[in-house]
Amino acid sequence: MIRSTEPFESILAAMRNGAGALKQADVPFLLGGGLACWARGGPETDHDVDFLVRPEHVEPGLEALEQAGMKTERPPEHWLVKAYDDGVLVDLIFEPSGLRVDDAMFERAQELEVYAVRMQVAALEDVVTTKLMALSEQNLDYRSVLEIARTLREQIDWASVRERTSRSPYAKAFFTLVEALGIVPA
């Protein structure tokens, strides 16, 4: 997975450009990933911009980003498409970690002003669930989800996340760790 190492201001500019293009094209989206956490007081991200879209909105979304001047790409992964805004990666994700972006995810979202743009922001429980479900033997880096847990713990419904990730042994290990650290109640 290619990660952006652009300055945070460049990532925010790409988010703004992408959100503007999607709004102008009437493509419903949610801000996801690290920026959804940052919008609620979490840490800055040094990676990319994640927009969550329903599967039926992938093509119009990709077209909107392309019309906004972004270079688009259809990677071999079946769960997202990509665009680049001045080198910053912008993902349109429709099946994060085997889950599906659906009406329920949109209903759990909250409208927030993010960098002077009003937009729907994915629920923290959805962000943490997708991050935990993405963990595997090949991708076993707890850093970002641990940082989110530390900074936003009071805002997250941990019982919901625990239930939704119960089939993942890596999520179980995460809960053992955060309970031992006193971040999440047992």
C-alpha positions in Angstrom: 0.0 0.0 0.0 1.4 3.4 -1.1 1.3 5.9 1.7 1.6 9.7 1.3 4.3 11.4 3.2 3.0 14.8 2.3 2.7 17.6 5.0 -0.5 17.7 6.9 -1.6 20.9 5.2 -1.3 19.2 1.8 -3.5 16.3 3.0 -6.1 18.8 4.3 -6.0 20.6 0.9 -6.6 17.3 -0.9 -9.4 16.5 1.5 -11.0 19.9 0.7 -10.6 19.5 -3.0 -12.0 15.9 -3.0 -14.9 16.8 -0.8 -15.7 19.8 -3.0 -15.6 17.7 -6.1 -17.8 14.9 -4.6 -20.3 17.5 -3.3 -20.5 19.3 -6.7 -21.2 16.0 -8.4 -23.8 15.0 -5.8 -21.9 11.9 -4.7 -22.8 11.0 -1.1 -19.6 10.3 0.9 -18.2 10.1 4.4 -14.9 11.3 5.6 -13.2 8.3 7.0 -9.8 7.1 8.3 -7.4 9.3 10.2 -9.0 12.5 9.2 -12.4 11.4 10.7 -10.5 11.0 13.9 -8.6 14.3 13.6 -12.0 16.0 13.0 -13.0 15.0 16.5 -9.7 16.0 18.2 -7.6 13.0 17.3 -4.0 13.0 16.0 -2.9 14.5 12.7 -2.5 11.9 10.0 0.5 11.7 7.7 -1.0 9.3 5.3 -3.9 9.8 2.9 -7.5 11.0 2.6 -10.2 8.3 2.9 -13.7 8.9 1.6 -16.2 6.2 2.1 -18.8 5.7 -0.6 -21.5 3.2 -1.3 -20.6 0.8 -4.0 -23.0 2.3 -6.5 -21.3 5.7 -6.1 -17.7 4.5 -6.9 -17.8 5.3 -10.6 -19.5 8.8 -10.3 -17.1 9.6 -7.4 -14.0 8.6 -9.4 -15.3 10.6 -12.4 -15.9 13.7 -10.1 -12.3 13.5 -8.8 -10.9 13.1 -12.3 -12.9 16.1 -13.5 -11.4 18.1 -10.6 -8.0 17.4 -12.1 -6.9 14.5 -10.0 -5.1 11.5 -11.6 -7.2 8.4 -11.0 -6.3 4.8 -10.7 -8.0 1.4 -10.4 -5.7 -0.7 -8.3 -6.0 -4.5 -8.2 -7.6 -4.4 -4.7 -11.3 -5.0 -5.0 -12.4 -2.6 -2.2 -11.3 0.8 -3.3 -10.2 3.1 -6.1 -7.6 5.9 -5.9 -7.0 9.4 -7.0 -4.0 11.7 -6.5 -4.2 15.4 -5.8 -0.7 16.9 -6.1 0.8 13.7 -4.9 -1.6 13.2 -2.0 -3.4 9.9 -2.2 -7.2 10.1 -2.0 -9.0 6.8 -1.6 -12.6 6.1 -2.4 -13.4 3.1 -0.3 -16.6 1.0 -0.6 -15.7 -2.2 1.1 -13.3 -1.4 4.0 -11.8 -4.6 5.5 -14.5 -6.9 4.2 -17.3 -4.6 5.5 -19.6 -2.7 3.2 -20.3 1.0 3.1 -24.1 1.0 3.5 -27.0 3.1 4.7 -26.4 2.1 8.3 -22.9 3.6 8.1 -24.3 6.8 6.7 -26.9 6.9 9.5 -24.2 6.6 12.2 -22.1 9.4 10.7 -22.2 12.9 12.0 -22.1 16.2 10.0 -19.1 18.2 11.1 -17.2 21.2 9.8 -13.8 19.9 8.8 -11.2 22.5 7.7 -14.1 24.9 6.9 -16.1 22.4 4.9 -19.3 20.8 6.2 -19.4 17.1 5.5 -20.5 13.8 6.9 -17.8 12.2 9.0 -17.8 8.4 9.7 -18.6 7.3 13.2 -15.5 6.6 15.3 -16.8 3.1 15.9 -16.8 2.5 12.1 -13.3 3.9 11.8 -11.8 1.8 14.6 -13.7 -1.3 13.5 -12.3 -1.1 9.9 -8.8 -0.5 11.3 -9.0 -3.5 13.6 -10.5 -5.7 10.9 -7.7 -4.7 8.5 -5.1 -6.3 10.8 -3.5 -9.5 9.7 -0.3 -11.5 9.9 1.0 -9.4 7.0 -0.3 -6.1 8.5 0.1 -6.2 12.2 0.7 -2.6 13.1 -1.3 -1.4 16.1 0.2 2.1 16.1 -2.6 4.1 14.5 -5.5 2.4 16.2 -3.7 2.6 19.6 -3.1 6.3 19.1 -6.8 6.7 18.3 -7.8 4.7 21.3 -5.6 6.9 23.6 -6.7 10.2 22.3 -10.4 9.6 21.6 -11.3 6.8 24.1 -14.1 8.7 25.8 -15.9 9.2 22.4 -15.9 5.6 21.3 -18.5 3.0 22.1 -16.1 0.2 22.9 -18.7 -2.5 23.5 -19.9 -1.9 19.9 -16.4 -2.1 18.5 -15.7 -5.3 20.5 -18.8 -7.0 19.3 -18.3 -6.0 15.6 -14.6 -7.2 15.7 -15.2 -10.4 17.8 -14.2 -12.7 14.9 -10.7 -11.2 14.6 -7.9 -12.7 16.8 -6.0 -9.5 16.1 -8.8 -7.3 17.5 -8.9 -9.6 20.5 -5.2 -9.0 21.0 -5.8 -5.2 20.7 -8.4 -5.3 23.4 -6.1 -7.3 25.7 -3.5 -4.6 25.2 -5.7 -1.6 25.7 -7.3 -3.1 28.8 -3.9 -3.8 30.3 -2.9 -0.2 29.6 -6.0 1.1 31.3 -7.3 2.8 28.1 -10.4 0.7 27.7 -12.4 -1.0 30.6 -12.4 -4.8 30.7 
